[in-house]
Amino acid sequence: MPKIIIDDNKIKELLTRGVEEIFIRESLEKKLRNGKELRIKHGIDPTGEKIHLGRASLLWKLRQFQELGHKIVLIIGDFTAQIGDPSDKLAKRPFLSEEQIKKNMANYKTQVGKILDMEKVELRYNSEWLAKLTFQEIGQLAEIFTIRQMMARRNFKERDEKGEEVSLREFLYPLMQGYDSVAIKADVEIGGFDQLFNLKAGREIQKFYGQNQQDIMTTQMLEGTDNRKMSTSWENVINISDNPNEQFGKIMSMKDELILKYFLLCTQISRKEILLIEKGIVSEKLNPRDTKVRLAKEIVTMYHGAAEAAKAEKEFNKIFRDKGVPSEMPEIKISEKSLAILDLLVKIKLASSKSEAKRLVEGKAVEIDSKIISDWKTAIEIKSGMVIKAGKRKFAKIIL
């Protein structure tokens, strides 16, 4: 039997830091103090290949449970990813193929292992049980819920009012996620606040199958680089597997108002120290840029080590403070002697299309050897060794 730790300070931190809602709090707190090992469920759908900081904040919450001696049951949603979680989505999700899902989840265990002790984690794939459900069993699950309940979900309601489609497939998602709780006999389930409907569905399905109903913990949502919820679908993510320079640069480019939230959800700095940082920012004794540097170093250190964090800071200063060029950048071989600037940007993959390239040029965001190119009709004479910059962080060197 594992040793369950009952520590008032750690339990308080677990129940409050970054937590949006607990249902039912009294029940969960009692369970944490009775010395019995709890089965803590969390599911990740492999909709992308990388785990971002928003998902990582949930994994750090699981780490708190793990450090108290409880069993983490991590479910990789290889089956539910095909259905697609509609939570907080403004449009219908695409139907992912099995091949894409396998590709996406190939490196999940390694990434999660940066946070959790994987030797103590019960790792499951929900195709183990969901793929075996009969149509009759799915019909029984569907009987638990009504169309009215489903359409009351904010995102479904908004899409319906706009005349946008809501597929029956999307209605199946909370049934499948809820059945996961039955399959692994969850005592507690953790998810983002946008997951609350799905998590409560798990309670109803456990009740239907005669199990004790799980308690629920939802965490605060983390905004991404565009100030919307961090989401792989929206490509506004900072990934835990991003290289140190990329991680550091993305954090430095985010809005100042997110600094404290990132300290709270993405680092292990104590809340007492975060409060001191907040007071320093409010009193203007702390410069937001310097505070962001501290934040970036903390996060890079967590996933890459202190030495890499120091190197990333030095590289960032070289590029953005001292107006230099990166120590390393893609080297692109070109055979043409001359190219229109739009064609050049697309060819070296600093822009995905000519229209994007044009926007970059018109926004004075394109430089060649530190000279701004402001006319999108410009023809560029190709020279070996020339360095092209597009936007704040994209560079490429031309070789002949």
Secondary structure, DSSP 8 states (H G I E B T S, - for coil): -------HHHHHHHHHTTEEEEETHHHHHHHHHTT---EEEEEE--SSSS-BHHHHHHHHHHHHHHHTT-EEEEEE-TTHHHH---TT-SS------HHHHHHHHTTHHHHHTTTS-GGGEEEEETHHHHTT--HHHHHHHHTTS-HHHHHTSHHHHHHHHTT----HHHHHHHHHHHHHHHHHT-SEEEEEGGGHHHHHHHHHHHHHTT----EEEEE---B-TTSSB--GGGT---BTTS-HHHHHHHHHHS-GGGHHHHHHHH----HHHHHHHHHHHHTT-S-HHHHHHHHHHHHHHHHH-HHHHHHHHHHHIIIIIS----SS--EEE---SEEEHHHHHHHTTSSSSHHHHHHHHHTT-EEETTEE---TT-EEE--TT-EEEETTTEEEEEE-
